[in-house]
Amino acid sequence: MLGTKAELRKTRFYQETEEEIHSEVIPVLLTSGMSLSEIAKRLDISVKRAKLIAASAGIEV
């Protein structure tokens, strides 16, 4: 049984779900005018990671 939030974050399910959510949310936020650095800050990911996700969605930043 999972005890802590840190343990949950280590699971493959959590990581895959988080990745899927980021893939859906980042393009929407970018097209609504939010900056890449602000998105990265709010999602607690690196700007580099956010840029890669945007690029994979076909959005150039």
Order of alpha helices (4+ residues) and beta strands (2+ residues): alpha-alpha-alpha-alpha
